């Protein structure tokens, strides 16, 4: 089949994210003998025009890769549905081609997308096999009902799950050559690479286990290095982000990946998401030696009370030791916090700041507010039990958990706490014109990580700030 694969994500804050999922699916479809054209709307100035032009080439199937439902930001909540709906209407006005939906944003709410867009098919979860199986059925004129991982317009909203792909090394490398990375890199973005899939943790709000499964499936360090070498070969140097849910767990695998990158002297500077589980000085030093230029610690909370409330797999002692390990290795790091969880008070927020003040100092602390509630998560059940959301609420639209004590003047109170520290920032800062101008300048200079070069976010006047 001649497939038009459309990467629909156009979000550019804090930087645009290249469409790794679409590139993985494109490679699998091409390996199976299908012709694939990738239309990456994240790199297009006129997305509607670009799509209409591609449709005039009369593809035999159109597939949308949907990365997110919305921006998951309580202060400035913005759904992406309208953008995708307009694209779907353009497909319906073109010569008839079946519309297939997929991607992580689709997989967290397949019923909502299918019902609203009237799509013909949807692929839930990993697409390399399910999407190819669907294309094979369509190519031979056979019905798609009963395919694992595939939703049909007339079938149940949640299909029988496709079995996880255990041997990730057997998959073709993502079709990175189809992506115009220059546009991403100039705006602060990265080449996205996975070293594994799955997440065994049980954070109450997280959709990763539902999307990728609750056990790790590891790529071999050799295969990871092959991919990084492949994407770096064109330019000599490349900015890579390892987009695993957690890069550093299991630690032995992370050490092996670092050792392979070091052995090959791969010319790439890279970053990763980490948590404190098993993050120690040995790993921090190995990451630096392998080309890591920054780590983003997804703590989400920094008090034992709130770590327990969010079902996080670590406590304050692990946070302290992991931040000290990064600082001791000379590895720049930032911290992400997510305020608003069950039972949280402004006293807890203050305690989180005091605790981090006593740790090795982060280069940046990003304080988000309000926790996006997704269907099927423990937090969704808790929010319903507490009367925070009504039973059966359609969570396709942005819905957030905010502890009642924090709902009083959240912007003002959070900004009051944040402005005490030069490295702290909040959503109040992220929308400032001055900060965005600074970010654009840093992007042109190729600065990575961006947060290493910014303090006093939004150029706030600190005179009169609380001590």
C-alpha positions as CSV (number, residue, x, y, z in Angstrom):
1,X,0.0,0.0,0.0
2,X,1.0,3.6,-0.4
3,X,0.7,5.0,3.1
4,X,0.6,8.7,4.0
5,X,1.8,8.8,7.7
6,X,1.1,12.1,9.3
7,X,2.8,13.2,12.5
8,X,0.3,15.6,13.9
9,X,2.1,17.1,16.9
10,X,2.9,20.8,16.6
11,X,3.6,21.7,20.2
12,X,6.8,23.7,20.4
13,X,7.1,24.5,24.1
14,X,9.6,24.1,25.7
15,X,11.0,22.8,22.4
16,X,9.6,20.8,19.5
17,X,9.7,17.0,19.8
18,X,10.6,14.9,16.8
19,X,8.1,12.1,15.9
20,X,9.9,9.0,17.1
21,X,6.8,6.8,17.2
22,X,5.9,7.7,13.6
23,X,9.5,6.9,12.5
24,X,9.4,3.5,14.2
25,X,6.1,2.6,12.5
26,X,7.3,4.0,9.1
27,X,10.4,1.7,9.3
28,X,8.3,-1.3,10.1
29,X,5.8,-0.7,7.3
30,X,8.6,-0.1,4.8
31,X,10.3,-3.3,5.9
32,X,7.0,-5.2,5.2
33,X,7.0,-3.8,1.7
34,X,4.7,-0.9,1.9
35,X,5.5,2.5,0.5
36,X,5.5,5.2,3.2
37,X,5.5,9.0,2.9
38,X,6.0,10.8,6.2
39,X,4.3,14.2,6.5
40,X,5.7,15.8,9.7
41,X,3.5,18.7,10.5
42,X,5.8,19.7,13.4
43,X,8.1,21.0,10.7
44,X,5.5,22.7,8.5
45,X,4.5,26.3,8.6
46,X,1.2,25.7,6.8
47,X,0.0,22.3,8.1
48,X,-3.4,22.3,6.3
49,X,-1.9,23.2,3.0
50,X,0.9,20.6,3.4
51,X,-1.7,17.9,4.1
52,X,-3.9,18.8,1.2
53,X,-0.9,18.7,-1.1
54,X,0.0,15.2,0.1
55,X,-3.5,14.0,-0.3
56,X,-3.5,14.9,-3.9
57,X,-1.0,12.1,-4.5
58,X,-3.9,9.8,-3.6
59,X,-2.4,7.5,-0.9
60,X,-4.3,4.2,-0.4
61,X,-4.3,4.8,3.4
62,X,-3.8,7.8,5.7
63,X,-2.5,7.3,9.2
64,X,-2.3,9.9,12.0
65,X,0.3,9.6,14.7
66,X,-1.1,11.5,17.7
67,X,1.4,12.2,20.5
68,X,-0.7,13.9,23.2
69,X,-4.3,14.7,24.1
70,X,-3.4,18.2,25.4
71,X,-0.6,20.1,27.0
72,X,-1.3,18.7,30.5
73,X,-0.9,22.2,32.0
74,X,-3.6,23.3,34.5
75,X,-2.9,27.0,34.4
76,X,-3.0,27.1,30.6
77,X,-4.9,23.9,29.6
78,X,-5.0,23.5,25.9
79,X,-6.5,20.5,24.0
80,X,-5.0,19.4,20.7
81,X,-8.2,17.8,19.5
82,X,-9.3,20.8,17.4
83,X,-6.1,20.7,15.3
84,X,-6.4,17.0,14.6
85,X,-10.1,17.3,13.9
86,X,-9.4,19.9,11.2
87,X,-6.8,17.5,9.7
88,X,-9.3,14.6,9.7
89,X,-11.9,16.7,7.9
90,X,-9.3,17.4,5.1
91,X,-8.8,13.7,4.8
92,X,-12.6,13.1,4.5
93,X,-12.8,15.7,1.7
94,X,-10.1,14.1,-0.3
95,X,-10.5,11.0,-2.5
96,X,-11.4,8.1,-0.3
97,X,-8.6,6.6,1.8
98,X,-9.2,4.9,5.1
99,X,-8.1,7.0,8.1
100,X,-6.1,5.1,10.7
101,X,-5.3,6.7,14.1
102,X,-2.4,5.7,16.4
103,X,0.3,7.1,18.7
104,X,0.5,7.5,22.5
105,X,-2.1,10.2,22.5
106,X,-4.6,8.0,20.7
107,X,-3.8,4.9,22.9
108,X,-4.7,6.6,26.2
109,X,-8.2,7.4,24.9
110,X,-9.1,5.4,21.8
111,X,-12.8,5.6,22.3
112,X,-12.8,9.3,22.6
113,X,-10.8,9.8,19.4
114,X,-12.7,7.2,17.3
115,X,-16.1,8.6,18.4
116,X,-15.1,12.2,17.8
117,X,-13.3,11.8,14.5
118,X,-15.2,8.9,12.9
119,X,-12.0,7.2,11.9
120,X,-12.0,3.9,10.2
121,X,-9.3,2.2,12.3
122,X,-7.1,2.8,15.3
123,X,-3.9,1.1,16.6
124,X,-3.6,0.9,20.4
125,X,-0.2,0.5,21.9
126,X,3.0,-0.5,20.0
127,X,2.4,-0.1,16.3
128,X,5.2,-1.9,14.5
129,X,3.3,-5.2,14.3
130,X,-0.3,-4.2,14.7
131,X,-0.1,-1.4,12.1
132,X,1.6,-3.7,9.6
133,X,-0.9,-6.4,10.2
134,X,-3.7,-3.9,9.5
135,X,-2.1,-2.7,6.3
136,X,-1.7,-6.3,5.1
137,X,-5.4,-6.9,5.7
138,X,-6.4,-3.8,3.9
139,X,-4.0,-4.5,1.0
140,X,-5.7,-7.9,0.4
141,X,-9.3,-6.6,0.9
142,X,-9.8,-8.6,4.1
143,X,-11.7,-7.3,7.2
144,X,-9.6,-6.0,10.1
145,X,-12.0,-7.2,12.9
146,X,-10.3,-9.4,15.4
147,X,-6.7,-8.1,14.9
148,X,-4.9,-7.7,18.2
149,X,-4.3,-4.0,19.0
150,X,-6.6,-2.7,16.3
151,X,-9.8,-0.8,16.8
152,X,-12.4,-0.7,14.0
153,X,-15.3,1.7,13.5
154,X,-17.8,-0.9,14.3
155,X,-15.9,-2.9,17.0
156,X,-15.2,-2.4,20.7
157,X,-13.3,0.7,21.8
158,X,-10.7,-1.4,23.5
159,X,-9.4,-4.2,21.3
160,X,-7.7,-7.3,22.5
161,X,-4.2,-6.1,23.3
162,X,-1.3,-6.9,21.0
163,X,1.4,-9.0,22.7
164,X,4.4,-6.9,23.6
165,X,7.4,-7.0,21.2
166,X,10.0,-8.8,23.4
167,X,12.9,-8.7,21.0
168,X,13.2,-5.0,20.3
169,X,16.5,-5.6,18.5
170,X,14.7,-7.5,15.8
171,X,12.9,-4.3,14.8
172,X,14.2,-2.1,12.0
173,X,15.9,1.0,13.2
174,X,13.5,4.0,13.2
175,X,13.4,5.7,9.8
176,X,15.3,8.8,11.0
177,X,16.2,9.7,7.4
178,X,12.6,10.7,6.9
179,X,12.8,13.4,9.5
180,X,14.1,16.9,8.9
181,X,16.0,17.2,12.1
182,X,17.6,20.5,11.3
183,X,14.3,22.3,12.1
184,X,14.1,20.6,15.4
185,X,17.7,21.1,16.5
186,X,17.5,24.8,15.6
187,X,14.6,25.2,18.0
188,X,16.2,23.4,20.9
189,X,14.9,19.9,20.1
190,X,16.7,16.5,19.9
191,X,16.8,13.2,18.1
192,X,14.8,10.9,20.3
193,X,16.1,7.4,21.0
194,X,14.8,4.6,23.2
195,X,17.1,2.1,25.1
196,X,14.1,0.2,26.4
197,X,10.3,0.0,26.7
198,X,8.1,-0.6,29.7
199,X,7.9,0.7,33.3
200,X,7.6,-1.5,36.4
201,X,6.7,1.4,38.7
202,X,3.2,2.3,39.8
203,X,3.0,6.1,40.0
204,X,-0.6,6.9,40.6
205,X,-1.1,9.3,37.7
206,X,1.2,7.8,35.0
207,X,0.1,6.1,31.7
208,X,3.5,4.6,30.8
209,X,2.7,1.1,32.2
210,X,-0.5,1.1,30.2
211,X,1.2,2.2,27.0
212,X,4.4,0.1,27.2
213,X,3.7,-2.6,29.8
214,X,4.8,-3.1,33.4
215,X,8.1,-4.9,32.7
216,X,11.2,-3.7,30.9
217,X,12.1,-4.9,27.4
218,X,15.7,-4.0,26.9
219,X,17.4,-3.1,23.6
220,X,21.0,-4.3,23.5
221,X,23.6,-1.7,24.1
222,X,25.0,-2.5,20.7
223,X,21.8,-1.8,18.9
224,X,21.3,1.5,20.9
225,X,24.8,2.6,19.8
226,X,24.1,1.6,16.2
227,X,21.2,3.9,16.2
228,X,23.0,6.9,17.8
229,X,25.9,6.4,15.3
230,X,23.4,6.3,12.5
231,X,21.8,9.6,13.4
232,X,25.1,11.3,14.1
233,X,26.8,10.1,10.9
234,X,25.3,12.8,8.8
235,X,26.5,15.8,10.8
236,X,29.4,14.6,12.9
237,X,27.7,15.8,16.1
238,X,24.2,15.2,17.2
239,X,21.9,16.1,20.1
240,X,20.1,13.0,21.4
241,X,17.5,12.5,24.1
242,X,17.0,9.0,25.6
243,X,13.2,9.1,26.0
244,X,12.8,6.0,28.1
245,X,10.4,6.5,31.0
246,X,13.5,6.1,33.2
247,X,17.0,5.8,31.7
248,X,18.8,4.7,34.8
249,X,16.7,1.6,35.7
250,X,17.8,-1.1,35.5
251,X,21.2,0.4,36.4
252,X,23.3,-2.4,34.9
253,X,21.7,-1.9,31.5
254,X,22.3,1.9,31.7
255,X,25.9,1.2,32.5
256,X,26.3,-1.1,29.6
257,X,24.7,1.5,27.2
258,X,27.2,4.1,28.5
259,X,30.1,1.7,28.1
260,X,29.2,0.9,24.5
261,X,28.8,4.6,23.6
262,X,32.2,5.4,25.3
263,X,33.9,2.5,23.6
264,X,32.8,3.7,20.1
265,X,33.4,7.3,20.9
266,X,30.1,8.2,19.4
267,X,30.1,11.9,18.5
268,X,26.8,12.7,20.2
269,X,25.8,14.9,23.2
270,X,22.9,13.4,25.0
271,X,20.4,13.9,27.8
272,X,18.0,11.5,29.6
273,X,15.1,11.3,32.0
274,X,16.1,9.7,35.3
275,X,14.8,9.0,38.8
276,X,16.7,8.4,42.0
277,X,16.3,4.6,42.0
278,X,19.8,3.1,41.8
279,X,21.3,6.4,40.6
280,X,24.8,6.4,42.1
281,X,28.3,7.9,41.5
282,X,29.4,5.1,39.3
283,X,26.5,5.6,36.9
284,X,26.8,9.4,37.0
285,X,30.5,9.2,36.0
286,X,29.8,6.6,33.3
287,X,27.1,8.9,31.8
288,X,29.5,11.9,31.7
289,X,32.2,9.7,30.0
290,X,29.7,8.6,27.4
291,X,28.7,12.1,26.4
292,X,25.8,12.9,28.7
293,X,25.4,16.7,29.1
294,X,22.4,16.8,31.3
295,X,19.9,14.8,33.4
296,X,16.3,15.6,34.1
297,X,15.2,14.1,37.4
298,X,11.4,13.4,37.4
299,X,10.9,13.5,41.1
300,X,7.4,15.0,41.0
301,X,7.5,15.3,44.8
302,X,10.2,16.0,47.3
303,X,8.6,15.2,50.7
304,X,8.1,11.6,51.9
305,X,4.4,12.4,52.5
306,X,3.8,13.3,48.9
307,X,6.1,10.7,47.4
308,X,4.0,8.1,49.2
309,X,0.7,9.8,48.1
310,X,1.8,9.6,44.4
311,X,3.1,6.0,44.9
312,X,6.6,7.0,43.9
313,X,9.3,4.2,44.2
314,X,11.8,6.3,46.2
315,X,12.0,8.6,49.2
316,X,14.0,11.6,50.3
317,X,17.1,9.7,51.2
318,X,17.4,8.4,47.6
319,X,16.8,11.9,46.2
320,X,19.6,13.3,48.3
321,X,22.1,10.7,47.3
322,X,21.2,10.8,43.6
323,X,21.5,14.5,43.3
324,X,24.8,14.4,45.2
325,X,26.1,11.7,42.8
326,X,25.2,13.9,39.8
327,X,26.8,17.0,41.2
328,X,29.9,15.0,42.3
329,X,30.4,13.7,38.7
330,X,30.0,17.2,37.2
331,X,26.8,16.1,35.5
332,X,24.3,19.1,35.1
333,X,20.8,18.2,36.4
334,X,17.4,19.7,36.7
335,X,14.4,18.7,38.9
336,X,10.8,18.4,37.9
337,X,8.1,18.8,40.6
338,X,4.4,18.2,40.3
339,X,2.4,20.0,43.0
340,X,-1.3,19.4,43.7
341,X,-1.4,15.8,44.7
342,X,-3.7,14.1,47.2
343,X,-3.5,15.8,50.6
344,X,-0.9,18.3,49.7
345,X,-0.8,21.7,51.4
346,X,1.3,24.9,51.0
347,X,3.3,23.8,54.0
348,X,4.3,20.7,52.0
349,X,5.3,22.8,49.1
350,X,7.4,24.9,51.4
351,X,9.0,21.8,52.9
352,X,9.8,20.5,49.4
353,X,11.8,23.7,48.8
354,X,13.6,23.5,52.1
355,X,14.5,19.9,51.5
356,X,16.0,20.6,48.1
357,X,17.9,23.6,49.6
358,X,19.7,21.0,51.7
359,X,20.6,18.8,48.8
360,X,23.3,19.2,46.1
361,X,21.9,22.3,44.3
362,X,20.0,21.6,41.0
363,X,20.8,23.8,38.1
364,X,17.0,24.2,37.5
365,X,13.8,23.3,39.3
366,X,10.6,23.3,37.3
367,X,7.5,23.5,39.5
368,X,4.3,22.3,37.7
369,X,0.9,22.6,39.2
370,X,-2.1,20.3,38.8
371,X,-1.9,16.6,37.9
372,X,-3.6,15.6,34.6
373,X,-6.1,12.7,35.3
374,X,-6.1,10.0,32.7
375,X,-8.6,7.2,32.3
376,X,-7.7,3.9,34.0
377,X,-5.1,5.3,36.4
378,X,-5.2,4.9,40.2
379,X,-5.4,8.7,40.5
380,X,-8.6,8.7,38.3
381,X,-10.2,6.2,40.7
382,X,-9.1,8.2,43.7
383,X,-10.4,11.5,42.2
384,X,-13.8,9.8,41.6
385,X,-13.9,8.4,45.1
386,X,-13.1,11.8,46.6
387,X,-15.8,13.5,44.5
388,X,-13.2,15.6,42.7
389,X,-14.5,14.3,39.3
390,X,-18.0,12.9,38.6
391,X,-18.4,9.1,38.0
392,X,-17.9,8.2,34.4
393,X,-16.5,11.7,33.5
394,X,-15.1,11.7,29.9
395,X,-11.4,12.2,30.6
396,X,-10.7,12.9,27.0
397,X,-11.0,16.6,27.8
398,X,-8.3,18.0,30.2
399,X,-9.2,17.2,33.8
400,X,-6.8,17.8,36.7
401,X,-6.4,16.7,40.3
402,X,-5.6,19.7,42.6
403,X,-5.6,19.2,46.4
404,X,-8.3,21.6,47.8
405,X,-5.8,23.4,50.2
406,X,-3.7,24.3,47.1
407,X,-6.7,25.6,45.1
408,X,-6.6,29.0,46.9
409,X,-4.7,31.6,44.8
410,X,-2.5,28.9,43.3
411,X,-0.7,31.2,40.9
412,X,0.1,33.8,43.4
413,X,1.2,31.4,46.2
414,X,3.3,29.2,43.9
415,X,5.0,32.2,42.4
416,X,5.7,33.6,45.8
417,X,7.5,30.4,46.8
418,X,9.3,30.0,43.4
419,X,10.7,33.6,43.3
420,X,12.8,32.9,46.4
421,X,15.3,30.8,44.4
422,X,17.0,31.9,41.2
423,X,16.9,28.3,39.8
424,X,13.2,27.7,40.5
425,X,10.5,28.5,37.9
426,X,6.8,27.9,37.5
427,X,4.2,28.1,34.8
428,X,3.9,31.9,35.6
429,X,7.5,32.2,34.3
430,X,7.2,29.9,31.3
431,X,4.8,32.1,29.4
432,X,6.9,35.3,29.8
433,X,7.9,37.0,26.6
434,X,11.4,37.6,27.9
435,X,12.0,33.9,28.7
436,X,10.9,32.9,25.2
437,X,13.2,35.4,23.7
438,X,16.1,34.0,25.7
439,X,15.2,30.5,24.7
440,X,15.2,31.4,21.0
441,X,18.7,32.9,21.4
442,X,20.0,29.8,23.2
443,X,18.5,27.6,20.5
444,X,20.4,29.5,17.8
445,X,23.6,29.1,19.8
446,X,23.0,25.3,20.1
447,X,23.0,25.5,24.0
448,X,22.2,22.2,25.6
449,X,20.8,21.8,28.2
450,X,18.9,25.0,27.8
451,X,18.1,25.2,31.5
452,X,21.8,25.2,32.4
453,X,22.0,28.7,30.9
454,X,18.9,30.4,32.4
455,X,18.4,31.8,35.9
456,X,15.9,34.1,37.4
457,X,13.4,32.9,34.8
458,X,11.5,35.6,33.0
459,X,14.1,38.2,34.3
460,X,12.1,38.8,37.4
461,X,13.2,41.7,39.6
462,X,14.3,40.0,42.7
463,X,14.4,43.1,44.9
464,X,11.9,42.7,47.7
465,X,11.5,38.9,47.2
466,X,11.2,36.9,50.3
467,X,14.4,35.4,51.8
